[in-house]
Each structure stands twice: as structure tokens, then as C-alpha cells.
Amino acid sequence: MVLKYRDGNWSSSSAVPSGLPLGPVKKLSEQELQKLAKSKMPAAQQRWLHILLTKQAEETLTQSEKQVLQKLHRLYTQGTIRKSEALAELKRRELQQPN
């Protein structure tokens, strides 16, 4: 999911950011795994996550901001899991290569 803020409104789509590969990591090429392992949350989403986490700590979040924070946190968590899976698959393939 891609989350965007424009003109005071949030919108989301199910598109994969930056053309990151989809599907099970075992079926991805080494190049796709490397791209996935090096991927980061888009800068704009990182900034909003930081802003909303700060507001949460200050206890000044609105209800709609809480919902956006939940979505951003879910995106961050899913991205971290996906990166971990890619790194683990790269390591698995490395260990299976003959010496």
C-alpha cells in the first residue's frame, strides 16, 4: 500500500512503492532480492511517520491522524518483514553454493 498526503487529504493505493518485486522471495532473482533488501520506506512517508509519532508522544494526535499513523506503522512493519525475508533468502542461497 502506498499512502500519500495531498491538499489536506490522505489517499492510499495498493501499488508497490518503487517497483519493488512481488511474490514469494524464493521465486525472486538475486537482483530482485538485493533490491528488496536495500529498499526503504519512501522519504515522505518516513517524515510523516516521524511527525505523527512525535504528536503521539505529545498526546496531540487527532482521530484521523491516529488512523494514518496505524497505516504508516503497518507499512513500515510489512516493509521490514519483507526486507528480512529477502536477506534470509540471500543468505540461504549463499550457504547452498558449493565451496
N, C-alpha and C positions, 0 to 999 in steps of 0.2 A: 504494500500500500504506500502511495506517495501522498503526503499531506502538504498542502500549500495554503499560504495566507495571502489574500489579495483583497484590497479595498474593504478591510474590516471584517472579512468573512473567511472561514476555513472551508476548504474543499478537499476531498480525497478521491483517489483512484486506485485501482488495483494494479496499476503498472509497476513493473520492477524498475527501481531507480538505476540510472546509468547503464542500462542494458546488461545488468548482471544476469548470469545464467540461471535458468530454472531447472527443476528436476532433481532426482536423487544424485548426490555427489559421486556415487560410484560410477555413474554413467557419464560424468563430465570429463573433458580432456584435461591434461595437465595445465594447459594455458588457461582454461576456464577456471580451474581450481585456484590457480595463482591469482587471477583477477578477483575472484570471490574472497580469497584470504586477505587480500590487500584493500578490500572495499571499506568505505567509511560512510556513515550517515551523511547525507547532503548538508553542507555548511549552514544553510538557512534553518533546517530542522534542528541542527545542533544548537544554534543560537536560541531558537525558541524553547528548546528543552531546558537550556540553562536559565533563561529568563523565568520560565514557569516554575522550575524547581526553586529558584530564589524566592518567587512570590509565595510558593507553598511554605517555605521555611518561615516567611514573614506572616503567614496565615492571612494573605490578602487575595487569594485566588477566587475568582467568580465561578459559578457553576459551569459555565461554558468552557472556561479555562481549565477546570478540573478534567473535563471530558477530553480536551485537546491534549493535556498532559498524559492522560491514560493512553491515548492513541500513540503519542510520541514514545512513551515508555515501552509500549508493546512493540513498536517498530524497532527501537533500539535493542530490545531483548531478542527479537527474532533475528535481527542482523548479526548479533553477537553469536547466537547459536549456529547460524548458517556459516559464519566465518570459522567457528570451532570445528564444525563438521568438515569443511574444506581442508583445514590444516591437518586434521586427523587422517583424512583420506590421503593427502600428500605424504604424510609420514608412513602410513600403511604401505603405500606403493614403493616408497624408498626402501623400506625394510624387506620387501619381497624381491627386490632386484638382486640378481646373483653378484657376489663379490668378485 
